């Protein structure tokens, strides 16, 4: 079943440009986004499963300091990615 999502024209135009640049449709672009994005609950669940795996398979338990360091590195990587998008002239949608 199809549905309509109401967005402003600027966002629609950005999605259309992204879809065209990727050789796909806006529908496929949005479907890919939904399929590859995780909710906060899913992220917490994945993090817990990862912690359990590291501990059971490698005997390594992440400390709060490890978690903070990894979060900081991810934030830095995300910021660098956003900067590269801006440098390439791509609007930051996140």
NUTI-304608 format. One record per residue (C-alpha): residue number from 1; residue in one letter; x, y, z. Coordinates in nm, 2 decimals. Last residue first. Layout:
NUTI-304608
 num residuo      X      Y      Z
 NUM       A      X      Y      Z
...
END
This chain:
NUTI-304608
 num residuo      X      Y      Z
  94       X   2.08   1.51   0.90
  93       X   2.00   1.65   0.56
  92       X   2.33   1.84   0.51
  91       X   2.30   1.99   0.17
  90       X   2.56   1.86  -0.08
  89       X   2.80   2.11  -0.21
  88       X   3.10   1.88  -0.21
  87       X   3.25   2.08   0.08
  86       X   2.92   2.05   0.27
  85       X   2.93   1.67   0.22
  84       X   3.29   1.66   0.34
  83       X   3.20   1.86   0.65
  82       X   2.92   1.62   0.73
  81       X   3.16   1.33   0.69
  80       X   3.41   1.50   0.92
  79       X   3.14   1.57   1.18
  78       X   3.03   1.20   1.17
  77       X   3.39   1.08   1.21
  76       X   3.44   1.31   1.50
  75       X   3.11   1.19   1.66
  74       X   3.21   0.83   1.61
  73       X   3.55   0.90   1.77
  72       X   3.39   1.07   2.07
  71       X   3.15   0.77   2.11
  70       X   3.44   0.53   2.10
  69       X   3.63   0.72   2.36
  68       X   3.32   0.74   2.58
  67       X   3.25   0.37   2.55
  66       X   3.61   0.29   2.63
  65       X   3.60   0.52   2.94
  64       X   3.28   0.35   3.05
  63       X   3.47   0.02   3.02
  62       X   3.42  -0.23   2.74
  61       X   3.46  -0.59   2.86
  60       X   3.70  -0.81   2.67
  59       X   3.70  -1.19   2.71
  58       X   3.73  -1.23   2.34
  57       X   3.42  -1.44   2.24
  56       X   3.20  -1.39   2.55
  55       X   3.30  -1.03   2.63
  54       X   3.31  -0.90   2.28
  53       X   2.98  -1.07   2.20
  52       X   2.80  -0.93   2.51
  51       X   2.93  -0.58   2.43
  50       X   2.81  -0.62   2.07
  49       X   2.47  -0.75   2.18
  48       X   2.44  -0.45   2.42
  47       X   2.53  -0.21   2.14
  46       X   2.28  -0.36   1.90
  45       X   2.00  -0.33   2.16
  44       X   2.09   0.03   2.23
  43       X   2.09   0.11   1.86
  42       X   1.76  -0.07   1.81
  41       X   1.60   0.13   2.09
  40       X   1.74   0.46   1.95
  39       X   1.58   0.36   1.61
  38       X   1.81   0.23   1.34
  37       X   1.85   0.34   0.98
  36       X   1.93   0.10   0.70
  35       X   1.58  -0.01   0.59
  34       X   1.43   0.34   0.64
  33       X   1.70   0.50   0.43
  32       X   1.68   0.24   0.16
  31       X   1.30   0.29   0.14
  30       X   1.35   0.67   0.12
  29       X   1.60   0.64  -0.16
  28       X   1.38   0.38  -0.34
  27       X   1.08   0.61  -0.33
  26       X   1.29   0.91  -0.44
  25       X   1.40   0.70  -0.74
  24       X   1.74   0.57  -0.82
  23       X   2.05   0.67  -1.02
  22       X   2.24   0.79  -0.72
  21       X   2.26   1.15  -0.85
  20       X   1.89   1.14  -0.95
  19       X   1.79   1.02  -0.60
  18       X   1.99   1.29  -0.43
  17       X   1.85   1.56  -0.66
  16       X   1.49   1.43  -0.60
  15       X   1.55   1.42  -0.22
  14       X   1.68   1.78  -0.23
  13       X   1.39   1.90  -0.44
  12       X   1.14   1.73  -0.19
  11       X   1.32   1.90   0.10
  10       X   1.30   2.24  -0.06
   9       X   0.94   2.17  -0.16
   8       X   0.83   2.11   0.20
   7       X   0.73   1.76   0.31
   6       X   0.41   1.57   0.33
   5       X   0.45   1.20   0.31
   4       X   0.19   1.02   0.10
   3       X   0.12   0.65   0.13
   2       X   0.13   0.34  -0.09
   1       X   0.00   0.00   0.00
END
